[in-house]
């Protein structure tokens, strides 16, 4: 099964909590705080695997989470860093942000990419010792790792794309000119997924050609298979438009040529302007009295393209066509690598007074970016940490606003699933 577009969730590992500990050793009085830091969480890393050709594995597993960092310990021992999670993708996979559909990275160069960063480990209490606070009994909790939904979209890396109606001989042309062995049969939609082949023209001269299946009228709007596979010719530097000039199926080659050109234009204006060579296939089956070839040549030349007569089944003209394609590729720019257009949200400063209060009966729901970050950094198992949390809430003016809005003793305050009874 060929799968070329999936949506997955990636989650960086949570950082380990810092430790609250004090040095204890014989003959050493008041050894002081020595709680170690928590380990950083592991990151989710994308890596190119040239042995993969589809995104099939992602159909069965949709969430990828890296390992969390270990908590700190006494004697200033830091927790172990979480192991990164390596996620392998085929070369040519474009990664988009699921919400904005903007490109995060194009996995075409072979370099690893961190798609979800692990959370930082929390500081142990040894970090908080000062001349005036010599016995800190609190530590910092580890931060959550980055979590995001992304879309993986495979766009084949091919120099040349074969386009044309079904059953015009694209697969046959690929099979006789390369090492590819696509399925070939005399019926429409024999080819159900793109096939790649390497064409060796001469010593040191070669290129990759892709057979793109299922392009018919209406493909750009979803008809046939073309809607799914048109994306695979986005990167192709050159298009070879294969046309059945024999009319063996009762089709008109001129109408076929115009129809495919229209579909390319409907899918992408850039694609319609891509350099194109037309291969008039099945010339061996052309009736002697037919004017199909002459009419097609006139239309093709009027469109500014070159036309070459071939018969893929008998290999007539195929070697010459491949030489022309190789020569044309020498003058064209390299395969497109998409530039990222997604901007990571920055860690902007937030105002402690920016929070939203919702009142439902005796429950007060409070949300806000500053509050979310504060809750993440507090170790609620530690008494001094809870006191620090209470102090920060009072400094922010939250309690004063609640009292202005009429909160009563015994009412429930809910801050990101943290609930406590309000007491003046």
Order of alpha helices (4+ residues) and beta strands (2+ residues): beta-beta-beta-beta-beta-beta-beta-beta-beta-alpha-beta-beta-alpha-beta-alpha-alpha-beta-alpha-beta-alpha-beta-beta-alpha-alpha-alpha-beta-beta
